Amino acid sequence: MARTHTLGYPCIGALRELKFALEAFWRKEADEAHLQRVAGELKRERWRVQRDAGLSCITAGDFSLYDPLLSQSALLGALPDRFGFDASRLSLAQYFELARGNAQQPAMEMTKWFDTTTTTSCWRSGPTRASAAVSTATSTRCTKRKRSARR
């Protein structure tokens, strides 16, 4: 019997819900709880769609609020030293400072891939605050993800 799987699934939502929630959060019209609620709903919806489509394996663990490579860098603790952030205690505000910059530091470099309009954080070697262990916050998110997937 053939097994079916997809390598990734769009995070933005059918009606671009994530885009609008992010923009509202950045304009301070919505709080972090609202952004996390929208993200959670989108995760559950994308799992449901894949399950209902009959896929053998659903794509999980690839959701990103902004940039997949940035999210992976945060997960692994590989953050640029110039920001001075501790990956094990990275707040949502700090995550977006990495992506968008702040008064002291420019944003991480973005690169276009494959002649598309898609951009992602550009991985640069150099000083990072890489940790050997996954952060407590990330472990908590992974545990929540596992529980949600069982529903």
Phi and psi in radians as a Rosetta constraint file:
Dihedral C 1 N 2 CA 2 C 2 CIRCULARHARMONIC -1.280 0.35
Dihedral N 2 CA 2 C 2 N 3 CIRCULARHARMONIC 2.489 0.35
Dihedral C 2 N 3 CA 3 C 3 CIRCULARHARMONIC -1.865 0.35
Dihedral N 3 CA 3 C 3 N 4 CIRCULARHARMONIC 2.468 0.35
Dihedral C 3 N 4 CA 4 C 4 CIRCULARHARMONIC -2.069 0.35
Dihedral N 4 CA 4 C 4 N 5 CIRCULARHARMONIC 2.537 0.35
Dihedral C 4 N 5 CA 5 C 5 CIRCULARHARMONIC -2.807 0.35
Dihedral N 5 CA 5 C 5 N 6 CIRCULARHARMONIC 2.672 0.35
Dihedral C 5 N 6 CA 6 C 6 CIRCULARHARMONIC -2.065 0.35
Dihedral N 6 CA 6 C 6 N 7 CIRCULARHARMONIC 2.531 0.35
Dihedral C 6 N 7 CA 7 C 7 CIRCULARHARMONIC -1.343 0.35
Dihedral N 7 CA 7 C 7 N 8 CIRCULARHARMONIC -0.282 0.35
Dihedral C 7 N 8 CA 8 C 8 CIRCULARHARMONIC -2.943 0.35
Dihedral N 8 CA 8 C 8 N 9 CIRCULARHARMONIC 2.835 0.35
Dihedral C 8 N 9 CA 9 C 9 CIRCULARHARMONIC -2.468 0.35
Dihedral N 9 CA 9 C 9 N 10 CIRCULARHARMONIC 2.356 0.35
Dihedral C 9 N 10 CA 10 C 10 CIRCULARHARMONIC -0.995 0.35
Dihedral N 10 CA 10 C 10 N 11 CIRCULARHARMONIC 2.434 0.35
Dihedral C 10 N 11 CA 11 C 11 CIRCULARHARMONIC -1.606 0.35
Dihedral N 11 CA 11 C 11 N 12 CIRCULARHARMONIC -0.327 0.35
Dihedral C 11 N 12 CA 12 C 12 CIRCULARHARMONIC -1.221 0.35
Dihedral N 12 CA 12 C 12 N 13 CIRCULARHARMONIC -0.480 0.35
Dihedral C 12 N 13 CA 13 C 13 CIRCULARHARMONIC 1.708 0.35
Dihedral N 13 CA 13 C 13 N 14 CIRCULARHARMONIC 2.658 0.35
Dihedral C 13 N 14 CA 14 C 14 CIRCULARHARMONIC -1.045 0.35
Dihedral N 14 CA 14 C 14 N 15 CIRCULARHARMONIC -0.583 0.35
Dihedral C 14 N 15 CA 15 C 15 CIRCULARHARMONIC -1.941 0.35
Dihedral N 15 CA 15 C 15 N 16 CIRCULARHARMONIC 0.430 0.35
Dihedral C 15 N 16 CA 16 C 16 CIRCULARHARMONIC 1.023 0.35
Dihedral N 16 CA 16 C 16 N 17 CIRCULARHARMONIC 0.665 0.35
Dihedral C 16 N 17 CA 17 C 17 CIRCULARHARMONIC -1.053 0.35
Dihedral N 17 CA 17 C 17 N 18 CIRCULARHARMONIC -0.688 0.35
Dihedral C 17 N 18 CA 18 C 18 CIRCULARHARMONIC -1.136 0.35
Dihedral N 18 CA 18 C 18 N 19 CIRCULARHARMONIC -0.726 0.35
Dihedral C 18 N 19 CA 19 C 19 CIRCULARHARMONIC -1.000 0.35
Dihedral N 19 CA 19 C 19 N 20 CIRCULARHARMONIC -0.840 0.35
Dihedral C 19 N 20 CA 20 C 20 CIRCULARHARMONIC -1.204 0.35
Dihedral N 20 CA 20 C 20 N 21 CIRCULARHARMONIC -0.641 0.35
Dihedral C 20 N 21 CA 21 C 21 CIRCULARHARMONIC -1.164 0.35
Dihedral N 21 CA 21 C 21 N 22 CIRCULARHARMONIC -0.720 0.35
Dihedral C 21 N 22 CA 22 C 22 CIRCULARHARMONIC -1.086 0.35
Dihedral N 22 CA 22 C 22 N 23 CIRCULARHARMONIC -0.826 0.35
Dihedral C 22 N 23 CA 23 C 23 CIRCULARHARMONIC -1.102 0.35
Dihedral N 23 CA 23 C 23 N 24 CIRCULARHARMONIC -0.686 0.35
Dihedral C 23 N 24 CA 24 C 24 CIRCULARHARMONIC -1.129 0.35
Dihedral N 24 CA 24 C 24 N 25 CIRCULARHARMONIC -0.695 0.35
Dihedral C 24 N 25 CA 25 C 25 CIRCULARHARMONIC -1.108 0.35
Dihedral N 25 CA 25 C 25 N 26 CIRCULARHARMONIC -0.809 0.35
Dihedral C 25 N 26 CA 26 C 26 CIRCULARHARMONIC -1.137 0.35
Dihedral N 26 CA 26 C 26 N 27 CIRCULARHARMONIC -0.542 0.35
Dihedral C 26 N 27 CA 27 C 27 CIRCULARHARMONIC -1.455 0.35
Dihedral N 27 CA 27 C 27 N 28 CIRCULARHARMONIC -0.004 0.35
Dihedral C 27 N 28 CA 28 C 28 CIRCULARHARMONIC 1.151 0.35
Dihedral N 28 CA 28 C 28 N 29 CIRCULARHARMONIC 0.479 0.35
Dihedral C 28 N 29 CA 29 C 29 CIRCULARHARMONIC -1.609 0.35
Dihedral N 29 CA 29 C 29 N 30 CIRCULARHARMONIC -0.230 0.35
Dihedral C 29 N 30 CA 30 C 30 CIRCULARHARMONIC -2.431 0.35
Dihedral N 30 CA 30 C 30 N 31 CIRCULARHARMONIC 2.617 0.35
Dihedral C 30 N 31 CA 31 C 31 CIRCULARHARMONIC -1.639 0.35
Dihedral N 31 CA 31 C 31 N 32 CIRCULARHARMONIC 3.089 0.35
Dihedral C 31 N 32 CA 32 C 32 CIRCULARHARMONIC -1.072 0.35
Dihedral N 32 CA 32 C 32 N 33 CIRCULARHARMONIC -0.646 0.35
Dihedral C 32 N 33 CA 33 C 33 CIRCULARHARMONIC -1.046 0.35
Dihedral N 33 CA 33 C 33 N 34 CIRCULARHARMONIC -0.702 0.35
Dihedral C 33 N 34 CA 34 C 34 CIRCULARHARMONIC -1.124 0.35
Dihedral N 34 CA 34 C 34 N 35 CIRCULARHARMONIC -0.805 0.35
Dihedral C 34 N 35 CA 35 C 35 CIRCULARHARMONIC -1.057 0.35
Dihedral N 35 CA 35 C 35 N 36 CIRCULARHARMONIC -0.784 0.35
Dihedral C 35 N 36 CA 36 C 36 CIRCULARHARMONIC -1.155 0.35
Dihedral N 36 CA 36 C 36 N 37 CIRCULARHARMONIC -0.611 0.35
Dihedral C 36 N 37 CA 37 C 37 CIRCULARHARMONIC -1.137 0.35
Dihedral N 37 CA 37 C 37 N 38 CIRCULARHARMONIC -0.806 0.35
Dihedral C 37 N 38 CA 38 C 38 CIRCULARHARMONIC -1.057 0.35
Dihedral N 38 CA 38 C 38 N 39 CIRCULARHARMONIC -0.798 0.35
Dihedral C 38 N 39 CA 39 C 39 CIRCULARHARMONIC -1.048 0.35
Dihedral N 39 CA 39 C 39 N 40 CIRCULARHARMONIC -0.761 0.35
Dihedral C 39 N 40 CA 40 C 40 CIRCULARHARMONIC -1.087 0.35
Dihedral N 40 CA 40 C 40 N 41 CIRCULARHARMONIC -0.736 0.35
Dihedral C 40 N 41 CA 41 C 41 CIRCULARHARMONIC -1.100 0.35
Dihedral N 41 CA 41 C 41 N 42 CIRCULARHARMONIC -0.723 0.35
Dihedral C 41 N 42 CA 42 C 42 CIRCULARHARMONIC -1.141 0.35
Dihedral N 42 CA 42 C 42 N 43 CIRCULARHARMONIC -0.709 0.35
Dihedral C 42 N 43 CA 43 C 43 CIRCULARHARMONIC -1.057 0.35
Dihedral N 43 CA 43 C 43 N 44 CIRCULARHARMONIC -0.853 0.35
Dihedral C 43 N 44 CA 44 C 44 CIRCULARHARMONIC -1.087 0.35
Dihedral N 44 CA 44 C 44 N 45 CIRCULARHARMONIC -0.685 0.35
Dihedral C 44 N 45 CA 45 C 45 CIRCULARHARMONIC -1.141 0.35
Dihedral N 45 CA 45 C 45 N 46 CIRCULARHARMONIC -0.770 0.35
Dihedral C 45 N 46 CA 46 C 46 CIRCULARHARMONIC -1.163 0.35
Dihedral N 46 CA 46 C 46 N 47 CIRCULARHARMONIC -0.611 0.35
Dihedral C 46 N 47 CA 47 C 47 CIRCULARHARMONIC -1.153 0.35
Dihedral N 47 CA 47 C 47 N 48 CIRCULARHARMONIC -0.741 0.35
Dihedral C 47 N 48 CA 48 C 48 CIRCULARHARMONIC -1.096 0.35
Dihedral N 48 CA 48 C 48 N 49 CIRCULARHARMONIC -0.793 0.35
Dihedral C 48 N 49 CA 49 C 49 CIRCULARHARMONIC -1.042 0.35
Dihedral N 49 CA 49 C 49 N 50 CIRCULARHARMONIC -0.779 0.35
Dihedral C 49 N 50 CA 50 C 50 CIRCULARHARMONIC -1.151 0.35
Dihedral N 50 CA 50 C 50 N 51 CIRCULARHARMONIC -0.741 0.35
Dihedral C 50 N 51 CA 51 C 51 CIRCULARHARMONIC -1.083 0.35
Dihedral N 51 CA 51 C 51 N 52 CIRCULARHARMONIC -0.825 0.35
Dihedral C 51 N 52 CA 52 C 52 CIRCULARHARMONIC -1.169 0.35
Dihedral N 52 CA 52 C 52 N 53 CIRCULARHARMONIC -0.415 0.35
Dihedral C 52 N 53 CA 53 C 53 CIRCULARHARMONIC -1.352 0.35
Dihedral N 53 CA 53 C 53 N 54 CIRCULARHARMONIC -0.141 0.35
Dihedral C 53 N 54 CA 54 C 54 CIRCULARHARMONIC 1.505 0.35
Dihedral N 54 CA 54 C 54 N 55 CIRCULARHARMONIC 0.314 0.35
Dihedral C 54 N 55 CA 55 C 55 CIRCULARHARMONIC -1.122 0.35
Dihedral N 55 CA 55 C 55 N 56 CIRCULARHARMONIC 2.486 0.35
Dihedral C 55 N 56 CA 56 C 56 CIRCULARHARMONIC -1.180 0.35
Dihedral N 56 CA 56 C 56 N 57 CIRCULARHARMONIC -0.673 0.35
Dihedral C 56 N 57 CA 57 C 57 CIRCULARHARMONIC -2.324 0.35
Dihedral N 57 CA 57 C 57 N 58 CIRCULARHARMONIC 2.274 0.35
Dihedral C 57 N 58 CA 58 C 58 CIRCULARHARMONIC -1.613 0.35
Dihedral N 58 CA 58 C 58 N 59 CIRCULARHARMONIC 2.667 0.35
Dihedral C 58 N 59 CA 59 C 59 CIRCULARHARMONIC -1.363 0.35
Dihedral N 59 CA 59 C 59 N 60 CIRCULARHARMONIC 2.175 0.35
Dihedral C 59 N 60 CA 60 C 60 CIRCULARHARMONIC -2.453 0.35
Dihedral N 60 CA 60 C 60 N 61 CIRCULARHARMONIC 2.659 0.35
Dihedral C 60 N 61 CA 61 C 61 CIRCULARHARMONIC 1.463 0.35
Dihedral N 61 CA 61 C 61 N 62 CIRCULARHARMONIC 0.155 0.35
Dihedral C 61 N 62 CA 62 C 62 CIRCULARHARMONIC -1.948 0.35
Dihedral N 62 CA 62 C 62 N 63 CIRCULARHARMONIC 0.092 0.35
Dihedral C 62 N 63 CA 63 C 63 CIRCULARHARMONIC -1.248 0.35
Dihedral N 63 CA 63 C 63 N 64 CIRCULARHARMONIC 2.387 0.35
Dihedral C 63 N 64 CA 64 C 64 CIRCULARHARMONIC -2.377 0.35
Dihedral N 64 CA 64 C 64 N 65 CIRCULARHARMONIC 2.409 0.35
Dihedral C 64 N 65 CA 65 C 65 CIRCULARHARMONIC -1.246 0.35
Dihedral N 65 CA 65 C 65 N 66 CIRCULARHARMONIC -0.411 0.35
Dihedral C 65 N 66 CA 66 C 66 CIRCULARHARMONIC -2.486 0.35
Dihedral N 66 CA 66 C 66 N 67 CIRCULARHARMONIC -1.017 0.35
Dihedral C 66 N 67 CA 67 C 67 CIRCULARHARMONIC -2.482 0.35
Dihedral N 67 CA 67 C 67 N 68 CIRCULARHARMONIC 2.123 0.35
Dihedral C 67 N 68 CA 68 C 68 CIRCULARHARMONIC -1.027 0.35
Dihedral N 68 CA 68 C 68 N 69 CIRCULARHARMONIC -0.698 0.35
Dihedral C 68 N 69 CA 69 C 69 CIRCULARHARMONIC -1.221 0.35
Dihedral N 69 CA 69 C 69 N 70 CIRCULARHARMONIC -0.646 0.35
Dihedral C 69 N 70 CA 70 C 70 CIRCULARHARMONIC -1.112 0.35
Dihedral N 70 CA 70 C 70 N 71 CIRCULARHARMONIC -0.761 0.35
Dihedral C 70 N 71 CA 71 C 71 CIRCULARHARMONIC -1.072 0.35
Dihedral N 71 CA 71 C 71 N 72 CIRCULARHARMONIC -0.725 0.35
Dihedral C 71 N 72 CA 72 C 72 CIRCULARHARMONIC -1.142 0.35
Dihedral N 72 CA 72 C 72 N 73 CIRCULARHARMONIC -0.702 0.35
Dihedral C 72 N 73 CA 73 C 73 CIRCULARHARMONIC -1.068 0.35
Dihedral N 73 CA 73 C 73 N 74 CIRCULARHARMONIC -0.740 0.35
Dihedral C 73 N 74 CA 74 C 74 CIRCULARHARMONIC -1.146 0.35
Dihedral N 74 CA 74 C 74 N 75 CIRCULARHARMONIC -0.727 0.35
Dihedral C 74 N 75 CA 75 C 75 CIRCULARHARMONIC -1.036 0.35
Dihedral N 75 CA 75 C 75 N 76 CIRCULARHARMONIC -0.731 0.35
Dihedral C 75 N 76 CA 76 C 76 CIRCULARHARMONIC -1.490 0.35
Dihedral N 76 CA 76 C 76 N 77 CIRCULARHARMONIC -0.114 0.35
Dihedral C 76 N 77 CA 77 C 77 CIRCULARHARMONIC 1.368 0.35
Dihedral N 77 CA 77 C 77 N 78 CIRCULARHARMONIC 0.302 0.35
Dihedral C 77 N 78 CA 78 C 78 CIRCULARHARMONIC -1.675 0.35
Dihedral N 78 CA 78 C 78 N 79 CIRCULARHARMONIC 1.263 0.35
Dihedral C 78 N 79 CA 79 C 79 CIRCULARHARMONIC -1.834 0.35
Dihedral N 79 CA 79 C 79 N 80 CIRCULARHARMONIC 2.546 0.35
Dihedral C 79 N 80 CA 80 C 80 CIRCULARHARMONIC -1.064 0.35
Dihedral N 80 CA 80 C 80 N 81 CIRCULARHARMONIC 2.310 0.35
Dihedral C 80 N 81 CA 81 C 81 CIRCULARHARMONIC -1.026 0.35
Dihedral N 81 CA 81 C 81 N 82 CIRCULARHARMONIC -0.529 0.35
Dihedral C 81 N 82 CA 82 C 82 CIRCULARHARMONIC -1.031 0.35
Dihedral N 82 CA 82 C 82 N 83 CIRCULARHARMONIC -0.404 0.35
Dihedral C 82 N 83 CA 83 C 83 CIRCULARHARMONIC -1.456 0.35
Dihedral N 83 CA 83 C 83 N 84 CIRCULARHARMONIC -0.473 0.35
Dihedral C 83 N 84 CA 84 C 84 CIRCULARHARMONIC 1.295 0.35
Dihedral N 84 CA 84 C 84 N 85 CIRCULARHARMONIC 0.373 0.35
Dihedral C 84 N 85 CA 85 C 85 CIRCULARHARMONIC -1.562 0.35
Dihedral N 85 CA 85 C 85 N 86 CIRCULARHARMONIC 2.506 0.35
Dihedral C 85 N 86 CA 86 C 86 CIRCULARHARMONIC -1.611 0.35
Dihedral N 86 CA 86 C 86 N 87 CIRCULARHARMONIC 2.010 0.35
Dihedral C 86 N 87 CA 87 C 87 CIRCULARHARMONIC -1.034 0.35
Dihedral N 87 CA 87 C 87 N 88 CIRCULARHARMONIC -0.523 0.35
Dihedral C 87 N 88 CA 88 C 88 CIRCULARHARMONIC -1.287 0.35
Dihedral N 88 CA 88 C 88 N 89 CIRCULARHARMONIC -0.230 0.35
Dihedral C 88 N 89 CA 89 C 89 CIRCULARHARMONIC -2.230 0.35
Dihedral N 89 CA 89 C 89 N 90 CIRCULARHARMONIC 0.459 0.35
Dihedral C 89 N 90 CA 90 C 90 CIRCULARHARMONIC -1.168 0.35
Dihedral N 90 CA 90 C 90 N 91 CIRCULARHARMONIC 2.104 0.35
Dihedral C 90 N 91 CA 91 C 91 CIRCULARHARMONIC -1.496 0.35
Dihedral N 91 CA 91 C 91 N 92 CIRCULARHARMONIC 2.917 0.35
Dihedral C 91 N 92 CA 92 C 92 CIRCULARHARMONIC -1.114 0.35
Dihedral N 92 CA 92 C 92 N 93 CIRCULARHARMONIC -0.688 0.35
Dihedral C 92 N 93 CA 93 C 93 CIRCULARHARMONIC -1.057 0.35
Dihedral N 93 CA 93 C 93 N 94 CIRCULARHARMONIC -0.729 0.35
Dihedral C 93 N 94 CA 94 C 94 CIRCULARHARMONIC -1.175 0.35
Dihedral N 94 CA 94 C 94 N 95 CIRCULARHARMONIC -0.679 0.35
Dihedral C 94 N 95 CA 95 C 95 CIRCULARHARMONIC -0.964 0.35
Dihedral N 95 CA 95 C 95 N 96 CIRCULARHARMONIC -0.813 0.35
Dihedral C 95 N 96 CA 96 C 96 CIRCULARHARMONIC -1.262 0.35
Dihedral N 96 CA 96 C 96 N 97 CIRCULARHARMONIC -0.466 0.35
Dihedral C 96 N 97 CA 97 C 97 CIRCULARHARMONIC -1.154 0.35
Dihedral N 97 CA 97 C 97 N 98 CIRCULARHARMONIC -0.643 0.35
Dihedral C 97 N 98 CA 98 C 98 CIRCULARHARMONIC -1.060 0.35
Dihedral N 98 CA 98 C 98 N 99 CIRCULARHARMONIC -0.735 0.35
Dihedral C 98 N 99 CA 99 C 99 CIRCULARHARMONIC -1.338 0.35
Dihedral N 99 CA 99 C 99 N 100 CIRCULARHARMONIC -0.637 0.35
Dihedral C 99 N 100 CA 100 C 100 CIRCULARHARMONIC -2.010 0.35
Dihedral N 100 CA 100 C 100 N 101 CIRCULARHARMONIC -0.125 0.35
Dihedral C 100 N 101 CA 101 C 101 CIRCULARHARMONIC 1.489 0.35
Dihedral N 101 CA 101 C 101 N 102 CIRCULARHARMONIC 3.047 0.35
Dihedral C 101 N 102 CA 102 C 102 CIRCULARHARMONIC -2.568 0.35
Dihedral N 102 CA 102 C 102 N 103 CIRCULARHARMONIC -3.006 0.35
Dihedral C 102 N 103 CA 103 C 103 CIRCULARHARMONIC -1.113 0.35
Dihedral N 103 CA 103 C 103 N 104 CIRCULARHARMONIC -0.496 0.35
Dihedral C 103 N 104 CA 104 C 104 CIRCULARHARMONIC -1.677 0.35
Dihedral N 104 CA 104 C 104 N 105 CIRCULARHARMONIC -0.466 0.35
Dihedral C 104 N 105 CA 105 C 105 CIRCULARHARMONIC -2.312 0.35
Dihedral N 105 CA 105 C 105 N 106 CIRCULARHARMONIC 2.427 0.35
Dihedral C 105 N 106 CA 106 C 106 CIRCULARHARMONIC -1.272 0.35
Dihedral N 106 CA 106 C 106 N 107 CIRCULARHARMONIC 2.817 0.35
Dihedral C 106 N 107 CA 107 C 107 CIRCULARHARMONIC -1.094 0.35
Dihedral N 107 CA 107 C 107 N 108 CIRCULARHARMONIC 2.778 0.35
Dihedral C 107 N 108 CA 108 C 108 CIRCULARHARMONIC -1.070 0.35
Dihedral N 108 CA 108 C 108 N 109 CIRCULARHARMONIC 2.550 0.35
Dihedral C 108 N 109 CA 109 C 109 CIRCULARHARMONIC -1.096 0.35
Dihedral N 109 CA 109 C 109 N 110 CIRCULARHARMONIC 2.451 0.35
Dihedral C 109 N 110 CA 110 C 110 CIRCULARHARMONIC -1.933 0.35
Dihedral N 110 CA 110 C 110 N 111 CIRCULARHARMONIC 2.549 0.35
Dihedral C 110 N 111 CA 111 C 111 CIRCULARHARMONIC -2.303 0.35
Dihedral N 111 CA 111 C 111 N 112 CIRCULARHARMONIC 2.444 0.35
Dihedral C 111 N 112 CA 112 C 112 CIRCULARHARMONIC -1.447 0.35
Dihedral N 112 CA 112 C 112 N 113 CIRCULARHARMONIC 2.512 0.35
Dihedral C 112 N 113 CA 113 C 113 CIRCULARHARMONIC -2.100 0.35
Dihedral N 113 CA 113 C 113 N 114 CIRCULARHARMONIC 2.448 0.35
Dihedral C 113 N 114 CA 114 C 114 CIRCULARHARMONIC 0.985 0.35
Dihedral N 114 CA 114 C 114 N 115 CIRCULARHARMONIC 0.651 0.35
Dihedral C 114 N 115 CA 115 C 115 CIRCULARHARMONIC 0.929 0.35
Dihedral N 115 CA 115 C 115 N 116 CIRCULARHARMONIC 0.665 0.35
Dihedral C 115 N 116 CA 116 C 116 CIRCULARHARMONIC -2.012 0.35
Dihedral N 116 CA 116 C 116 N 117 CIRCULARHARMONIC 3.128 0.35
Dihedral C 116 N 117 CA 117 C 117 CIRCULARHARMONIC -1.538 0.35
Dihedral N 117 CA 117 C 117 N 118 CIRCULARHARMONIC 0.008 0.35
Dihedral C 117 N 118 CA 118 C 118 CIRCULARHARMONIC -1.306 0.35
Dihedral N 118 CA 118 C 118 N 119 CIRCULARHARMONIC 2.238 0.35
Dihedral C 118 N 119 CA 119 C 119 CIRCULARHARMONIC -2.108 0.35
Dihedral N 119 CA 119 C 119 N 120 CIRCULARHARMONIC 2.710 0.35
Dihedral C 119 N 120 CA 120 C 120 CIRCULARHARMONIC -2.593 0.35
Dihedral N 120 CA 120 C 120 N 121 CIRCULARHARMONIC 2.829 0.35
Dihedral C 120 N 121 CA 121 C 121 CIRCULARHARMONIC -1.022 0.35
Dihedral N 121 CA 121 C 121 N 122 CIRCULARHARMONIC 2.457 0.35
Dihedral C 121 N 122 CA 122 C 122 CIRCULARHARMONIC -1.643 0.35
Dihedral N 122 CA 122 C 122 N 123 CIRCULARHARMONIC 2.138 0.35
Dihedral C 122 N 123 CA 123 C 123 CIRCULARHARMONIC -1.272 0.35
Dihedral N 123 CA 123 C 123 N 124 CIRCULARHARMONIC 2.175 0.35
Dihedral C 123 N 124 CA 124 C 124 CIRCULARHARMONIC -2.156 0.35
Dihedral N 124 CA 124 C 124 N 125 CIRCULARHARMONIC 2.328 0.35
Dihedral C 124 N 125 CA 125 C 125 CIRCULARHARMONIC -1.279 0.35
Dihedral N 125 CA 125 C 125 N 126 CIRCULARHARMONIC 2.763 0.35
Dihedral C 125 N 126 CA 126 C 126 CIRCULARHARMONIC 2.450 0.35
Dihedral N 126 CA 126 C 126 N 127 CIRCULARHARMONIC -3.021 0.35
Dihedral C 126 N 127 CA 127 C 127 CIRCULARHARMONIC -1.059 0.35
Dihedral N 127 CA 127 C 127 N 128 CIRCULARHARMONIC 2.238 0.35
Dihedral C 127 N 128 CA 128 C 128 CIRCULARHARMONIC -2.382 0.35
Dihedral N 128 CA 128 C 128 N 129 CIRCULARHARMONIC 2.873 0.35
Dihedral C 128 N 129 CA 129 C 129 CIRCULARHARMONIC -1.750 0.35
Dihedral N 129 CA 129 C 129 N 130 CIRCULARHARMONIC 0.936 0.35
Dihedral C 129 N 130 CA 130 C 130 CIRCULARHARMONIC -1.204 0.35
Dihedral N 130 CA 130 C 130 N 131 CIRCULARHARMONIC 2.382 0.35
Dihedral C 130 N 131 CA 131 C 131 CIRCULARHARMONIC -1.990 0.35
Dihedral N 131 CA 131 C 131 N 132 CIRCULARHARMONIC 2.674 0.35
Dihedral C 131 N 132 CA 132 C 132 CIRCULARHARMONIC -1.341 0.35
Dihedral N 132 CA 132 C 132 N 133 CIRCULARHARMONIC -0.429 0.35
Dihedral C 132 N 133 CA 133 C 133 CIRCULARHARMONIC -1.970 0.35
Dihedral N 133 CA 133 C 133 N 134 CIRCULARHARMONIC 2.665 0.35
Dihedral C 133 N 134 CA 134 C 134 CIRCULARHARMONIC -1.261 0.35
Dihedral N 134 CA 134 C 134 N 135 CIRCULARHARMONIC 2.456 0.35
Dihedral C 134 N 135 CA 135 C 135 CIRCULARHARMONIC -1.124 0.35
Dihedral N 135 CA 135 C 135 N 136 CIRCULARHARMONIC 2.736 0.35
Dihedral C 135 N 136 CA 136 C 136 CIRCULARHARMONIC -1.045 0.35
Dihedral N 136 CA 136 C 136 N 137 CIRCULARHARMONIC -0.730 0.35
Dihedral C 136 N 137 CA 137 C 137 CIRCULARHARMONIC -1.085 0.35
Dihedral N 137 CA 137 C 137 N 138 CIRCULARHARMONIC -0.704 0.35
Dihedral C 137 N 138 CA 138 C 138 CIRCULARHARMONIC -1.187 0.35
Dihedral N 138 CA 138 C 138 N 139 CIRCULARHARMONIC -0.719 0.35
Dihedral C 138 N 139 CA 139 C 139 CIRCULARHARMONIC -1.047 0.35
Dihedral N 139 CA 139 C 139 N 140 CIRCULARHARMONIC -0.707 0.35
Dihedral C 139 N 140 CA 140 C 140 CIRCULARHARMONIC -1.108 0.35
Dihedral N 140 CA 140 C 140 N 141 CIRCULARHARMONIC -0.771 0.35
Dihedral C 140 N 141 CA 141 C 141 CIRCULARHARMONIC -1.087 0.35
Dihedral N 141 CA 141 C 141 N 142 CIRCULARHARMONIC -0.719 0.35
Dihedral C 141 N 142 CA 142 C 142 CIRCULARHARMONIC -1.129 0.35
Dihedral N 142 CA 142 C 142 N 143 CIRCULARHARMONIC -0.691 0.35
Dihedral C 142 N 143 CA 143 C 143 CIRCULARHARMONIC -1.111 0.35
Dihedral N 143 CA 143 C 143 N 144 CIRCULARHARMONIC -0.776 0.35
Dihedral C 143 N 144 CA 144 C 144 CIRCULARHARMONIC -1.072 0.35
Dihedral N 144 CA 144 C 144 N 145 CIRCULARHARMONIC -0.699 0.35
Dihedral C 144 N 145 CA 145 C 145 CIRCULARHARMONIC -1.071 0.35
Dihedral N 145 CA 145 C 145 N 146 CIRCULARHARMONIC -0.756 0.35
Dihedral C 145 N 146 CA 146 C 146 CIRCULARHARMONIC -1.094 0.35
Dihedral N 146 CA 146 C 146 N 147 CIRCULARHARMONIC -0.765 0.35
Dihedral C 146 N 147 CA 147 C 147 CIRCULARHARMONIC -1.101 0.35
Dihedral N 147 CA 147 C 147 N 148 CIRCULARHARMONIC -0.747 0.35
Dihedral C 147 N 148 CA 148 C 148 CIRCULARHARMONIC -1.117 0.35
Dihedral N 148 CA 148 C 148 N 149 CIRCULARHARMONIC -0.658 0.35
Dihedral C 148 N 149 CA 149 C 149 CIRCULARHARMONIC -1.164 0.35
Dihedral N 149 CA 149 C 149 N 150 CIRCULARHARMONIC -0.467 0.35
Dihedral C 149 N 150 CA 150 C 150 CIRCULARHARMONIC -1.296 0.35
Dihedral N 150 CA 150 C 150 N 151 CIRCULARHARMONIC -0.349 0.35
